Amino acid sequence: MAEPDRTPDGHFVVIDGRRWRATDPEIPEEAAAELRGLLMRARRAVGVARRGQDAEAEREARSRVHIAKVALGERGTPWWEQDSAERRRRWREGLEESRRRSSADG
């Protein structure tokens, strides 16, 4: 799959003419890949909960999506406004929390 276009500053990717915040490039690829996997698992859980009309499960799954997106730098304080220590802390804590919540999911 081809990489999406980026804005000149690298802060955003452009998909179908819409800007989306890019993943923090300082996250090591192994950690970023794991976070993307946890994000996809959480998104699938949102779909399952919606189809099952389980509002509580949907809230929990959406919370997991949010945690992964923040850890990736795609939500929350923009990664380019944080120093390296803040960025490292953000993705490490988010990865730990995503793992914990995902393992509790089963």
C-alpha positions as a LaTeX table, in Angstrom:
\begin{tabular}{lrrr}
\hline
Residue & $x$ (\AA) & $y$ (\AA) & $z$ (\AA) \\
\hline
Met1 & 0.00 & 0.00 & 0.00 \\
Ala2 & 1.36 & 3.42 & $-0.96$ \\
Glu3 & 2.11 & 5.99 & 1.72 \\
Pro4 & $-0.44$ & 8.83 & 1.82 \\
Asp5 & 0.57 & 12.35 & 0.82 \\
Arg6 & 1.82 & 14.55 & 3.65 \\
Thr7 & 1.64 & 18.26 & 4.24 \\
Pro8 & 5.01 & 19.99 & 3.71 \\
Asp9 & 5.61 & 20.20 & 7.48 \\
Gly10 & 4.91 & 16.46 & 7.89 \\
His11 & 2.31 & 17.03 & 10.59 \\
Phe12 & $-0.64$ & 15.75 & 8.57 \\
Val13 & $-1.41$ & 13.08 & 5.99 \\
Val14 & $-3.88$ & 13.87 & 3.23 \\
Ile15 & $-6.38$ & 11.17 & 2.33 \\
Asp16 & $-9.15$ & 11.85 & $-0.20$ \\
Gly17 & $-8.48$ & 15.58 & 0.17 \\
Arg18 & $-8.89$ & 15.54 & 3.95 \\
Arg19 & $-6.12$ & 16.24 & 6.45 \\
Trp20 & $-5.55$ & 13.83 & 9.32 \\
Arg21 & $-2.90$ & 14.20 & 12.00 \\
Ala22 & 0.11 & 12.02 & 11.19 \\
Thr23 & 1.49 & 9.45 & 13.59 \\
Asp24 & 4.42 & 10.71 & 15.65 \\
Pro25 & 7.53 & 9.78 & 13.63 \\
Glu26 & 9.62 & 9.40 & 16.82 \\
Ile27 & 7.69 & 6.29 & 17.88 \\
Pro28 & 9.86 & 3.22 & 17.15 \\
Glu29 & 8.31 & 1.18 & 14.33 \\
Glu30 & 7.80 & $-1.92$ & 16.49 \\
Ala31 & 5.82 & 0.09 & 19.08 \\
Ala32 & 3.88 & 1.98 & 16.39 \\
Ala33 & 2.95 & $-1.29$ & 14.69 \\
Glu34 & 1.73 & $-2.76$ & 17.99 \\
Leu35 & $-0.30$ & 0.39 & 18.72 \\
Arg36 & $-1.87$ & 0.23 & 15.24 \\
Gly37 & $-2.80$ & $-3.40$ & 15.89 \\
Leu38 & $-4.37$ & $-2.52$ & 19.23 \\
Leu39 & $-6.20$ & 0.37 & 17.57 \\
Met40 & $-7.64$ & $-1.94$ & 14.91 \\
Arg41 & $-8.68$ & $-4.46$ & 17.57 \\
Ala42 & $-10.46$ & $-1.68$ & 19.48 \\
Arg43 & $-12.18$ & $-0.46$ & 16.29 \\
Arg44 & $-13.42$ & $-3.98$ & 15.59 \\
Ala45 & $-14.74$ & $-4.13$ & 19.17 \\
Val46 & $-16.68$ & $-0.90$ & 18.53 \\
Gly47 & $-18.38$ & $-2.57$ & 15.56 \\
Val48 & $-19.21$ & $-5.72$ & 17.53 \\
Ala49 & $-20.66$ & $-3.64$ & 20.37 \\
Arg50 & $-22.72$ & $-1.52$ & 17.99 \\
Arg51 & $-24.11$ & $-4.56$ & 16.20 \\
Gly52 & $-24.95$ & $-6.08$ & 19.58 \\
Gln53 & $-26.45$ & $-2.77$ & 20.76 \\
Asp54 & $-24.23$ & $-2.94$ & 23.87 \\
Ala55 & $-23.72$ & 0.69 & 24.88 \\
Glu56 & $-21.34$ & $-0.11$ & 27.74 \\
Ala57 & $-19.10$ & $-2.28$ & 25.54 \\
Glu58 & $-19.16$ & 0.42 & 22.87 \\
Arg59 & $-18.05$ & 3.08 & 25.37 \\
Glu60 & $-15.19$ & 0.86 & 26.54 \\
Ala61 & $-14.10$ & 0.07 & 22.99 \\
Arg62 & $-14.23$ & 3.76 & 21.99 \\
Ser63 & $-12.13$ & 4.57 & 25.04 \\
Arg64 & $-9.53$ & 2.04 & 23.84 \\
Val65 & $-9.57$ & 3.64 & 20.38 \\
His66 & $-8.93$ & 7.04 & 21.98 \\
Ile67 & $-6.05$ & 5.75 & 24.13 \\
Ala68 & $-4.32$ & 4.24 & 21.09 \\
Lys69 & $-4.87$ & 7.36 & 18.97 \\
Val70 & $-3.39$ & 9.59 & 21.70 \\
Ala71 & $-0.43$ & 7.22 & 22.10 \\
Leu72 & 0.20 & 7.39 & 18.35 \\
Gly73 & 0.14 & 11.20 & 18.55 \\
Glu74 & $-2.96$ & 11.43 & 16.37 \\
Arg75 & $-5.06$ & 13.02 & 19.14 \\
Gly76 & $-4.33$ & 15.15 & 22.17 \\
Thr77 & $-1.47$ & 17.61 & 22.34 \\
Pro78 & 0.17 & 17.77 & 18.90 \\
Trp79 & 3.39 & 15.75 & 18.97 \\
Trp80 & 5.33 & 18.58 & 17.32 \\
Glu81 & 4.54 & 20.75 & 20.36 \\
Gln82 & 6.07 & 18.22 & 22.78 \\
Asp83 & 9.71 & 17.59 & 23.55 \\
Ser84 & 11.20 & 14.12 & 23.03 \\
Ala85 & 10.71 & 13.10 & 26.67 \\
Glu86 & 7.01 & 14.03 & 26.59 \\
Arg87 & 6.53 & 12.22 & 23.32 \\
Arg88 & 8.27 & 9.08 & 24.60 \\
Arg89 & 6.21 & 9.14 & 27.82 \\
Arg90 & 2.97 & 9.60 & 25.81 \\
Trp91 & 3.47 & 6.60 & 23.55 \\
Arg92 & 4.95 & 4.33 & 26.26 \\
Glu93 & 2.13 & 5.01 & 28.73 \\
Gly94 & $-0.46$ & 4.69 & 25.97 \\
Leu95 & 1.00 & 1.40 & 24.80 \\
Glu96 & 0.99 & 0.02 & 28.34 \\
Glu97 & $-2.62$ & 1.13 & 28.91 \\
Ser98 & $-3.71$ & $-0.20$ & 25.50 \\
Arg99 & $-2.15$ & $-3.58$ & 26.25 \\
Arg100 & $-3.78$ & $-3.72$ & 29.67 \\
Arg101 & $-7.22$ & $-2.79$ & 28.39 \\
Ser102 & $-6.95$ & $-5.09$ & 25.40 \\
Ser103 & $-5.96$ & $-8.10$ & 27.51 \\
Ala104 & $-8.92$ & $-7.41$ & 29.81 \\
Asp105 & $-11.10$ & $-7.53$ & 26.69 \\
Gly106 & $-10.17$ & $-11.12$ & 26.12 \\
\hline
\end{tabular}
